Amino acid sequence: MNLQMVDPRIKILLLLTISSAALIFPHPFSLAALLVLALFILMAGGLKPVQVWVKARGLCGLILMLFLIQCLFNRAGEPLLWLFNMPIVTDFGLNTALLVSLRLLIIVLSAMIVLFGESRDYLLALTQCKVPYEIAFMVLAALRFLPILREEAQDVICAAQLRGLRIKKTGLFHKLKVYISLMLPVVAGAIHRAEQLSFAMEARAFRANSHRSSMRRLRLRVVDVFYALVILMAVIAIAFIPLLTIN
Amino acid sequence: MITVEQITYLYPHSDTPIFQDFSAHFKRGEIVAVSGKNGSGKTTLSKLLAGILQPQKGSVCIDGLSTKSQDLFEIGQKVGYLFQNPNRQLFCETVFREITFGLNNQGLKKQQATEKADYYLNYFNLASYRDDYPGHLSHGEKQRLALAAVLALGTDYVVLDEPTIGLDMLRRRELGELLLKLCKESNCGIVLICQEAEFMARYAERELVIPV
């Protein structure tokens, strides 16, 4: 089903369900199935595989790093791989690495579900779910700021490099130190901008009336409920996959 | 010379390229003003010249070397770049360190770097803020500091994206005179992204109008 057409409340529900299930499910098979389900929802919803890859590729490095850290530094369990009589990888370490990597990937993919649709629809969805308007607005305003902050951070890093800073050729510790010092003005700028935004909003009478009405109301359709039920049932079914593999 | 050859540039979120088969050149020892309507791609062109963005087709070469084959710190030794928003290029703890940051990276000795930084602090009337945090300056002061930090590097080319924003009449004239001095004495090539017809007419030798 095209995710543009799905009620935003259902999309938020799917996001919460899938990401919570990713944290709760203890077995790699369940998580692999959940990953397939999340991918299926996105593809059926109108996202092309290339688009999924473009959006998620930035995380590949982080996932790989987490996988290696869990794999190499988790000493519990039976050794699987040896190097000069020293256990390098254990079954428990490999299992944990798989769980952590899959969980992160599923959470990121499930977050892509809410990329479909207009932000004002999500504002309506949250207020109709009895979330106070101020909080709903704040959440969406913060989300809108993220790409700007990213662009700002990139510009600061470029400015430092153009003034002779060699980021690529420095060690990991020094790189981390440089990034932290470069991010300080970005964070300070974000706080300053948030303050300015609050002034601008109050100057335009934000919260002048205690009750805020909206001309448009979201209406849940039967097809939306059916779609949500199918996905929820699929998630529940996935929870039982480890039992099938044991038998 | 900076040569832009048959470039095509498309932003990831856009369907239509902002530049298609666009060519231009910028020589040392001349001030070129780049103008055009809002959204025509002036800032994009300036970022392409500084190697911050890379064209999908065509090439941008600085003295014969493509920006694709160089790291930003290598480009920074030849091209100084002033961002439109000074907040995006001020990241040091003090005004003084903001200027010496680039000079130290160039390998200048401490005394030389201090002398040069003090010269530019005086020139841009920022000496009284020497040990202040750059974030506490006004917009005009930040703009002057960002300019000072870029010009102090003494690069062969300088790309300035809207340098006159936030400057009063007197400081605009001083900036114009400094650019002329840099151009004549150091044979520096200056690319000036600007909206002000009067400033451009007074200080630029050539105007490049970007078509929409």
Interface residues (C-beta under 8 A of the other chain):
Chain A: E152 D155 V156 C158 A159 A160 Q161 L162 R163 G164 L165 R166 I167 K168 S181 L182 L184 P185 A188 G189
Chain B: A50 I52 D71 L72 F73 I75 G76 Q77 V79 G80 Y81 F83 N85 N87 R88 Q89 L90 F91 F101 G102 N104 N105 Q106 G135 A149 V150 L153
